[in-house]
């Protein structure tokens, strides 16, 4: 006789959904439109574009770095429904944010550009979505682009879904019928319009608002299961901080009820359980967190009162604690050494935090909120190896610390290798390039030198080509600058982690040398004029330099020590050209990411709030020459 199963209660007044997409396909703009059409802003409110990108770096770079959630209310025939919307990063370097976001929701809106179609990061976020077993709604965005090709993009997305489903077959249980029959919405997020009917390519959807999108979302994203009678279990998925409340933990309540002032069991990573009292319980309304007395299963809430809580911890019934599975993320693939500033100009770069203790405390604090990063000790007590998903994620960390007043020495990015079946392996990336056809030869030559393997080449008949490569991650360090130079700024390149494969041998990605100052002092106009034919410079007259500082780029492959502080000898004879205006080429100003790309294996970057400089790791020229001789002797042995 079979047991009678009792269906768990459903929260029909709630939906939890994440918006995932490739970089710059319109996620944050769509959230803006959803907020505006749900009445989140008052009539007198000043409307700000990309309101969810609240971080200064997010606004400057035009990308989402941190996953954030908002809540919109929608009136339906059955009553009001709260839709918790999680905006996620599109860049794979911030994949840890995507993985956390997917643990909070019951469905996903997949945004795909109506012209570009699925790209590497689309593949990355979609694979994570299918692995989590979440239903997908396809939103073809930017249908009003002149080069839109909606039908082809939908077909390409279906092909990608089937390909990913076949890859995951056996790993997770997939509903193939739902994957093949996924709903499609055609939208223009900037115009705030969506339709179920495919518009003519290049034209706006027929409907005047996002009603069609909201209707599909409410129909296809399942309401959360809300077993309020079961013991409490809430998973911490993100962290925030408040000067008044201290550390704030963002949680998804999986079962039971959470109340302000309640005593709960705090289940830590080491398996210990501690009884703690919640001092505050907050819930999201539009863009604000507001206090609430009680929240139940299915809700996304913020709690305060546990100073040391971390991502992946569980809040449970103190009498019968049952921790939820911790959030798992992919391992880091890129590393760099971060340490205190050891240059002669320490303390003169505008920084106030220059000690090893402050740097270590800041790196430890980063680990609390960034589950995809690792910090490992090195041979030096004032430097640490920081590992992350990609070069951009690590550069964002260094830039944030620089703005906080830290002075640092940052090493060249390196790959994190593994030994698999006794063989040394390195990470590879799947690189997709979209560029004008006339640059095909230059691009293929550039990637051939970086051991890239072409997988496919396609064109849309618009004068642009789409290339797909598998390239060692080492080969993409410093690639972006050369690529933009070769394509005159018209090329688009994106990449995503592909896997670990055997080491491909030595790669030489930089074919120029450095101009290195051979003494300390101030750069002079006379010296710069005398050395103008040696290469391009990063400094201008009056800048302080020191021995071992890289002051420019040598077109030839070798490094060149130069005296950039040399002054003109004065005589008692007046020159007829004394009053002639001396003109110098404008120096190149390296941003942090450009400096990290530029530096070679024996160089590092000096980072401070007021200056970013490239320097040799060993400043003394005699010592550097001795080390080069020893290395050459070892190679010849």
N, C-alpha and C positions, 0 to 999 in steps of 0.2 A: 504494500500500500504506500503510495507516494505521499511525501509530506506536502502540506499546503503552504506555499510561499506567500508571504505578505509583502505587497509592494511598498517600498519606502515612500514617504510623503515627498511631494515635489513643490518647490517654491515657484509658483507660476508668476509671481510678481517681480522676478529677478532674472537677469541674464548676465553672464560674465563672458566677455569676448575680447580677444586680442587682435590687433591689426598688424599684420606682418607683410613685408615687401622688401624688394631690393632698395638700395640707397636712391633717394630722389624720385621715387615713384608716387609720392603724394600722400603718405600715411598721415603726417601731422596736419597737412592742409585739410584732409578729410575729417579729422577730429575737430578742427576749427568749425567746419560747416555743420557737423552734427551738434556741436554745442550751441551754435547760433540759432539753429532751427528748433532746438528744444527749449529755447527761452532761458538759457544759462546766463545771458548778459542782459542787463537792464537797457532800456531805450537810450539812456544818457551815457552808458558805458563806452569808453574809448576802445574800439575793436583793434586788437593787435594780431598781426599775422603770426602763425605758428606759435600760438600761445602756450602749447605744451613744452616747447623748447625754451625752458626757463633758465638754463645754464648759459653763461656768457660764451663759453667755447662752442656750445651748440649753435648759438645765433651767428657767431663769426664764421664757423665752418659750414653752416647750412645742413648739418646732419644731426640725427638724434643719437645721443651717447648713452643716456640712462633711460630705462623703462619707467614709465610713469602712468598712473591711472587717473581717470576722471569718471564721473557718473552723470548720465543724462536721464531725464524722465520722459516717458512716452505714454500718452493716453491711448488706451485701447478700449474695445467694447467690453472687455472683462474687467476693466479698471486700470489704474496707473501701473506701469512697469518701469523699474529702475534698470538701466543698462550700464553696467560697469565696463568701461572701455579702457584697455591697456594699450598704450602706444609704445611700440618696441623699436630698437635700433635696426637699421637695415644692413649695417656693415658687419661682416662676419667677425671682425676683430672684437666686437662687443657681443659675441654670441652667448656669453654667460648671462647677459641681460635677457636675451630671448628665451633661454632655457628656464629661467626663473619665471618669466611672464607666462609661459605655457603651463606652469604648475598652478596658476591662479585661475585659469579660465576653462570654459566648457566648449568653446568653439572658436574658429578663426576666420577673419576676413583676410583673404589673400589678395593684395593689390598688385596688378601687373600693368605696366605702361602699355598703352594701345599701339605704340610704335616700336618700342624697344623689345617688348615681349619678355619672357622669362630669362633672367640673367643669373650669374653664379650665386649671388646671395639669395635669389628667389629659390634656387635649388636647395640651398642650405636651410632656410627657414621652413620650407615645405617638407623637407625630410624630417626635421624635428617635430613638425606638426603631425605627420602621419605616424611617426614612432610613438607619439603620445596618445594616438587613437582619437584625435579630435576631428569633428566634422569641419569641412572647408566650404566657404562661400567665395567664389571667384568674383572679384570686382575689377573689371577692365577700366582703368582710369585714363584720363586725358584723351577721351575719344574725339575731342575737338582739335587735336593736333593736325596740322595739314598733312603729315605723313602717317596718319593713323591707319592701321590695318587690323581691325577688330577680329574678323573671322579667322585670320591666320594666327593671331595671338591666342585665341581661345583653343585652336587646334594644337598649337605648340604647348600650351599649358596642360592639355589633356595627355599629350604624349609624355610630358615630363612626369605627370602623376602616375601614369602606367609604368614608366621606367623605374621610378622610386618605389612603387608598390612591389615590383618584381624583385628589386634589391632587398626590400625588407621582408619579403615572403619567408616565413619560417622564424623570423626574429620576433615579430609581433602579429597579432591577429587583426587582419584588415577586412573592412566591409567593402568588397570590390564593387558591389552594386551602387553603394553611396558614392564611391569615388568616380565611377563612370557617369553618374547622374547628378553631379554637383550643380547647384544653382549658379547662374551667371547674371551679374548685374553690370550694366554699362553706365559709367559715371564720368562727370567732370567735377572733381572736388573743388577746384577754384571757383567754378560757377555755382556750386551747391546744388547740382542736379543729378538725378539717377533714374534709370529706366530698365525694365526687363526686356524691352524690345531693342534690338540692335539698331543704332542710328546709322545714317550714311557716314562713311569714313570722313572725318574732318568736321562733322557737325555736332552740335550739342544734343543731349538726350531730349526727347519730346516733353517729358514731365518738367515742371518748374521747380521741384524741390527734391528732397531725399526720401520721400515717403516710401517709394518702392524698395529702397535699401533697408529702411527700418522694418518694413513688412517681412521681407525675406529673412532678415536677422532674427526677428521674433519667432518665425515659423521654423527655421532650420537649426538655430542654436538651441540645444536642449536646456530646459530650466534645471537648475542645480537640485540634486537630491538633498533634502533637508530633514535628516533624522534628529529632531531636537531632543528626543527622549534618550538617545544613546549617550555614552560618556563623551565628554569634551575631547576633541582633537583638532588643533589648529596649527598649520604649518607656517613658519616665518619665511617669507619669500623675498623681503627687501628690508633695508634699513634707512632711516632718516634721522635727523637730529633737530632739536629745538632748544633755544637758549633758556626757555622756561621749563620744559618737560624733560630735557636730557635726551637720551637715545630713544627713538621711536621705532618700533618693529611693525612692519606691514604683514598681515597674516590673511590666509584664506581659511575660514572655519569649515572643516570637513564634516563634523558632527557635533551635536550638543549645543550648548548656549554659553555665551560669554557675557559677563556683567562687569560694570565698573566696580572696583573695590573687591572683586572676587579673588579668592586664594586658589591658585592653579599649580599644577606640577610642571616644572620647567625641565624638559628632557634635553640634555646636552649631547654633544657629539661623542663624548667619552663614555656615554651610557649612564651617567649619574643623573639622578632626579632630585630637584630641590623645590621646596614649597616657597612660592613667592606671591606677593599681593599686587594686583594691577591698580595703579594710581589713576589711570585715565584710559578711557575707551573712546575712540574717534571713528567716525564714518565719513566717507567722501560724498559731498553734494556739489555737483558741478566741478569747480576747481578748488573748493575749499574743504578742509577737514573740520567737522563740527562734532562737539561732544554728544554722545548718546548713552543711554543707561543700559541698553541690552542689545546684543546682536546674536543671530542664530546661524545655523549651518547654511552655507552658500554665500554668506556675506564676506566682503573684503573689508577688513578693519585695520586700524592702527592702534597699538597699545603702548603705554608708557609705564615705567616703574621697575624695569629690569635693566640695570646699567650695562651688563656684560652679555646680553643676548646676542646671538649671531644668526646668520642666514642658515636655514636648514634645521634649526631647533624646532621642537614641538611643544605646544602648550596643551596639557592633558589634564584629565581628572586626577587630583592629587592622591586619591585613594586607590585608583587602578590605572596608573599611567600606561598608555600604549603609544609609543612614538611612531610617527609616520616615516616612510622611507625618505632619507635625506636627498636633497637635490644633487644630481650628478651632472657634471659638465665635462666637455672635452678637455684633454690635456693641452698645456701651452706648447707652442711651436717655435716661438722667438724669444730670445733672452738678451738682456743688456746689463752691464755693470753700472750701478749707481752708487756714488760715494760722495764724501765731502769734497769741497773745492780745494785742490792742492796747488793752484797756480800762484805766482807771485802777487797777483792782484786780488787775492782773497780779501773780502770785506769791502772792496771798492766797487762792487757791482750793484750796489743798492740793496743787498740782502742783509737781513737781520738774523737769519737762522743758518749758522755755518758749522755747528758742531755735529759730531757723529751721533751723539745721543738723540738730538732733535730729528736728524734724518731717519734713524732707525725707528723712532717712535712714529714718525709719519708713515713710513712704509708698513709698519705693523697695523696702523689704523686703516690703511688702504685694504689690507687683507680682510678686515671685518666686513666690508661692504662689497668686495669684489671677489666672487668665488672662483673666477677664472684666472686669477693671478697667484703666483708663488714667489716667495722671497727666500733665497738660500744664502748661507754664509760663504765668504771667499777666504783666500789666504790672508787678506788684509783686514784688520779689525775695523777700518773706517769705510769699507765698501761692501756691497752686497749684490748678488746676482738676482735680478728681477725677471721672472718669466711671465709671458702673456701670450694671448692668441696671435697678435700680429704687431707689426711695427707701429701702426697708427695708435693702437691701444696704449703701448708703452710711451709713445710721444705725448699723448694726451695726459698721462700721469705726470711726466716731467714738466710739461707746460703748466699744469695745475699747481705743482709744487713751486715752480718759478714765480707764479703770480702770488703765491702765499708768502713769499719772502725768503725762500731757500736759495742757497748757492750750492751748486752740485758739479761734480765731474761725471759725465755720462759716456760710457764706452760705445763702440760701434755695435749695432745689432748683430747678433749671431743666431744660428739655428740651434734648436734643441735636438740632438741626435739620439738614436736608440740602437741597441744591438738586438736584432731579431734573428733567431736561429743561427747565432754565431756570426752574423754579417752586419756590418755597420750600415745603418739606414738613416736617411734624412727626410724631412717633410717636403712634400711637393704641393704645388698649388695649381688649380685649374684657372687659367687666365682667359678672359674673353675680351676681345678688342673690337671696337667699332671705329673705323677711320676712313677717310677718303681714299679712293682706289689708287691715286697717284703715289701714296706713301707705302704701298705694299712692299716694294723692294727694301726700303729702309727698315721697315718693321721686322721683316723676316731675317734680315741680316743682324739686326740688333738682338733678336731672340736666339738666333743660331749660336752666337757667342756666349749665351747664357744657358746653353744646353736645353733649350726649349724644344718640345716635340709637338708639331702641329697635328691637331685631331680633326679639324674641319675648317672649311672656308666657304662662306656663303655671301650672297649679295641680294639686296632687295630691289635692284634696278633703279636705285636713286643716286648712284655715283659713290656709294659707300659700301664697304665690305665688312663682314663680320668674321673674325678669326677666333678659333678656340685652340689654346695650347695647354699642355701640361709641362710645368716648369719647376725646377728646384726652387724652394723658398729663398735660398741664398741668392739665386739669380734675380730675384725681384727687389732685393735691397739696393736702392739707388736707381731702380729702373724708371720710376715715374718721371724724373727730371729729364733724362735722356729721351724718353718716349715723347714727352710734350715738345721738346726741342725739335725732334725729327718730324713730328706731325704739325709743327707750327701752332700748337695749342688746339688743334681741331680733333684730336683723337680722344677716345674714351676707353679706359682700361679698368677692368674689375677682376678680382680674383677671390677664390675661396679654397679652403683646405681640401686637398684631394686624398692624402694618405701618406704613409711612410714607405719609401722605396730605396733600393741600394744606393749608396753614396756614388756620385757621378765623377768624383775627382776634383781637381783644382779648377776653380772658376776665377777669371779675372774680369770683374765687371767695371773697373775704373781704369781708363787708359791714359790718364793725365797724372802729373805729379803735383807736389805742393811747393810753394815758395815759403820758406821758413825763416823767421827773423833770427839772426845770429847774435843779437845782443839786446839789452833792455834800453828803453828810452822812448822818445816821441817820434812818430813818423813825420818826415819832412817832405815838403814839396819838391825840393831838389832831388832827393833820393828817389821819389816816386817817378819823377820825370826821367831820370837816368835808367830806371829799371822798367820803363813802360813797355819796352819790346820783349820783356821776359814773360809776360802773361797778364792776366787780369788780377785786380787786387780787391781785398775785402776791407781795407782800412783807408782812411783819408788823412791828410795832414793834421797833426795835432793829437791823433789817437795814441794812447799809451800801448806799447808793445813790450814783450819780454822774450828772452832767448827760448826758442822752441815753439813759439806761437806761429801758427800758420796764417800768413798775411795775404796769400793769394794762391792762384792756381797756375801751374806750369803746363803749357800745352804738351810738353814732352813727358815721357813716362817716369822720369826720375825726379827725386826731390832736389831742390836747389836752395842752399843757405844764402841769404842776402842781407846786406846792411841797409835797412830801411830808415835808419836814423841819421844817415850821413848828411852833413851840412856843407854848404858851398863855402869854399875858402874866400875870405875877404882880402882885398888889396886896396892900396891907396889910389888905384887907377879906376876912373869911372868908366863903366862899360856903356857903349852907345845903345845897347839893348836893355839897359837896366830897368827901364820903365815899361818894357814890353810885357803884356799880360800873358802869364803862363797858364796854359789850359791843361787840365788833367781829365782823363776819362772818369766818369762817375763810378765809384766803387760798387761792387755787388754786395747787397745786404742779404745775408743768409738767415732765413727763419729757422726755427728749431728743427723741423722735419728735413729741410734742405741741408742743414749742417750735419745731421745724422746720416743722411744719404751720402754726403760728400766725403766724410772722413774714411780713411783707409784703416787697415788692420792695426797699424802702430800709432794711430791717432785717437783722440777722444774730443768731447765737446765740453767746454766750460760754460755753464749755464747760470745766469743770475737775473734778477728782475730788470736790471738796466743794460745788460749786455749778453750776447751769445757769441762765443769765440771757438774756433777749432784750434787745437794744439797737439803737439806730439806728446805721447804718453811719457816718454823719457825726454826731459827738456834739454839736457846737456848734449851738445852735438858730438863731442868726443866719445861719450858713452854710447850714443846711437850708432856711430861709425864702427865701434868695436863690436857691438851686437850684430850689426849687418855682416861683418867679416866672419864672425863665428857661425852665423846661420848659413852663409855661403859655403863655408868649409864643411859643415854638416851635410849640406845637400850634395856636395861633390864626393863625399866619403862613400 
